[in-house]
Amino acid sequence: MKLLEAGKIVAIHALKGEVRVQPWCDGPEFLTRFKTMYLNGEPIKVRSARPSKNIVIIKLEGIDTPEAAQKLVNRILYIDRADVKLPKGTYFVADLIGLTVVDADHPEMIYGKLTDVSQTGANDIYHVLFADGKERYVPAIPQVVIKTDLEQGVMQIRPLNGLFDD
């Protein structure tokens, strides 16, 4: 079992032990699918979950008072990777971090390491740390990202003209 960070409990909600969770995933709706989450590596049943604007209100088993919920504030909730089926061509951010980014046409040309992913709405942006110590940004679009090979730890890209002009 491999656990992935899913979100942070940011506040209590109402008087029945519900918590407000800031999702660290595609959106609040994504977190409403899980029947079990993990807290401190231990499974905890999700009794209910509903999106509310950009957060998720979650009722966890055994957390029935505002006092019990308050003890969970600032804690991280995790999900089991095995509980998620990703569509083809999509990846967990945790799996992308650390990939070596190379040129698709000249694989011996290494650009750098993927260090972060920003979600902009239109498309994700990959942060790549080059050997010169500069961070450059790569749009996660099919014209640029040619192949992602998690097994080999490599992402092949074909930069758009001017992408890396500083």
C-alpha positions as CSV (number, residue, x, y, z in Angstrom):
1,M,0.0,0.0,0.0
2,K,1.3,3.4,-0.9
3,L,-0.4,6.4,0.7
4,L,-0.6,9.8,-1.1
5,E,-1.3,13.1,0.6
6,A,-4.9,14.1,-0.2
7,G,-5.5,17.2,1.7
8,K,-5.1,19.1,5.0
9,I,-7.8,19.5,7.7
10,V,-8.0,23.3,8.1
11,A,-11.0,23.8,10.4
12,I,-13.9,22.2,12.2
13,H,-17.4,22.5,10.6
14,A,-20.5,22.8,12.7
15,L,-21.1,20.8,15.9
16,K,-21.2,17.1,14.8
17,G,-17.4,16.6,14.4
18,E,-17.2,17.4,10.7
19,V,-14.0,18.8,9.4
20,R,-13.1,21.2,6.5
21,V,-10.4,19.8,4.3
22,Q,-8.4,21.7,1.8
23,P,-7.9,19.2,-1.1
24,W,-4.4,18.7,-2.6
25,C,-5.8,17.0,-5.7
26,D,-7.7,17.8,-8.8
27,G,-10.6,19.3,-6.8
28,P,-13.0,18.8,-3.9
29,E,-15.2,16.4,-5.8
30,F,-12.3,14.0,-6.1
31,L,-12.1,13.5,-2.4
32,T,-15.8,12.7,-2.0
33,R,-15.2,9.3,-3.7
34,F,-13.3,7.7,-0.8
35,K,-14.8,5.4,1.8
36,T,-11.5,5.1,3.7
37,M,-8.8,7.7,4.2
38,Y,-5.7,7.5,6.4
39,L,-4.6,9.6,9.3
40,N,-1.2,8.9,10.9
41,G,-0.9,5.8,8.6
42,E,-4.1,4.3,10.1
43,P,-7.3,3.8,8.1
44,I,-10.3,5.9,9.1
45,K,-13.8,5.4,7.7
46,V,-15.4,8.3,5.9
47,R,-19.0,8.5,6.9
48,S,-19.8,11.4,4.5
49,A,-18.0,13.9,2.3
50,R,-19.4,16.8,0.3
51,P,-17.8,19.6,-1.6
52,S,-18.4,23.1,-0.5
53,K,-16.8,25.7,-2.8
54,N,-13.1,24.9,-2.9
55,I,-13.0,22.6,0.2
56,V,-14.5,19.3,1.3
57,I,-16.6,18.8,4.4
58,I,-15.9,15.3,5.8
59,K,-17.4,13.3,8.6
60,L,-14.9,10.8,9.9
61,E,-15.9,7.7,11.9
62,G,-15.4,8.2,15.7
63,I,-15.1,12.0,15.4
64,D,-18.4,13.1,16.9
65,T,-17.7,16.4,18.7
66,P,-16.2,19.8,17.9
67,E,-13.5,19.1,20.5
68,A,-12.5,15.8,18.8
69,A,-12.6,17.5,15.4
70,Q,-10.4,20.4,16.7
71,K,-7.6,17.9,17.6
72,L,-7.4,17.1,13.8
73,V,-6.9,20.6,12.6
74,N,-3.7,21.0,10.6
75,R,-3.3,17.2,10.1
76,I,-2.9,15.6,6.7
77,L,-5.3,13.1,5.3
78,Y,-4.0,10.4,2.9
79,I,-5.6,8.1,0.4
80,D,-4.4,4.7,-0.8
81,R,-3.0,4.8,-4.3
82,A,-4.7,1.5,-5.0
83,D,-8.1,3.1,-4.5
84,V,-7.6,5.4,-7.5
85,K,-7.9,4.6,-11.2
86,L,-6.2,7.3,-13.2
87,P,-7.2,7.9,-16.8
88,K,-4.5,6.9,-19.4
89,G,-1.9,9.7,-19.7
90,T,-2.5,11.2,-16.3
91,Y,-0.2,10.8,-13.3
92,F,0.1,11.5,-9.6
93,V,2.2,14.6,-9.0
94,A,4.2,12.5,-6.5
95,D,5.2,10.2,-9.4
96,L,6.3,13.1,-11.6
97,I,8.5,14.8,-9.1
98,G,12.1,13.8,-9.7
99,L,11.8,12.7,-13.3
100,T,14.7,13.5,-15.5
101,V,13.5,15.8,-18.3
102,V,15.2,15.2,-21.7
103,D,14.8,16.3,-25.3
104,A,12.4,14.0,-27.2
105,D,14.5,14.2,-30.4
106,H,17.9,14.1,-28.7
107,P,17.5,12.0,-25.5
108,E,21.1,12.4,-24.6
109,M,20.3,16.1,-24.0
110,I,19.2,16.4,-20.4
111,Y,17.3,19.6,-19.4
112,G,17.0,18.9,-15.7
113,K,14.8,17.4,-13.0
114,L,11.1,18.0,-12.6
115,T,10.7,19.5,-9.1
116,D,7.1,20.7,-8.9
117,V,3.8,20.9,-10.7
118,S,1.6,24.0,-10.7
119,Q,-2.1,23.8,-11.6
120,T,-3.2,26.9,-13.6
121,G,-6.6,25.8,-14.7
122,A,-5.9,25.7,-18.5
123,N,-3.1,23.1,-18.1
124,D,-0.5,22.1,-15.5
125,I,3.0,23.7,-15.6
126,Y,6.0,21.5,-14.8
127,H,8.9,23.2,-12.9
128,V,12.2,21.9,-14.2
129,L,15.5,22.6,-12.4
130,F,18.3,22.9,-14.9
131,A,21.9,22.1,-14.3
132,D,22.7,25.9,-14.3
133,G,20.5,26.2,-11.2
134,K,17.7,28.0,-12.9
135,E,14.1,26.8,-12.7
136,R,12.2,26.9,-16.0
137,Y,8.6,26.1,-16.7
138,V,7.2,23.6,-19.2
139,P,3.5,23.6,-20.1
140,A,2.0,20.1,-19.7
141,I,0.5,20.0,-23.2
142,P,0.7,17.2,-25.8
143,Q,2.7,19.3,-28.2
144,V,5.4,19.7,-25.6
145,V,5.3,16.6,-23.4
146,I,5.9,13.8,-25.8
147,K,6.4,10.8,-23.4
148,T,6.3,10.2,-19.7
149,D,8.1,7.0,-18.6
150,L,7.7,6.4,-14.9
151,E,9.5,3.1,-15.1
152,Q,12.6,4.7,-16.5
153,G,12.2,7.9,-14.6
154,V,12.2,10.1,-17.7
155,M,10.0,12.6,-19.3
156,Q,10.6,13.5,-23.0
157,I,9.7,17.0,-24.1
158,R,9.9,18.9,-27.4
159,P,10.1,22.6,-26.3
160,L,8.2,25.2,-28.2
161,N,10.3,27.8,-30.0
162,G,11.6,30.3,-27.4
163,L,10.4,28.3,-24.4
164,F,13.8,28.3,-22.7
165,D,15.1,31.7,-24.0
166,D,16.1,33.7,-20.9
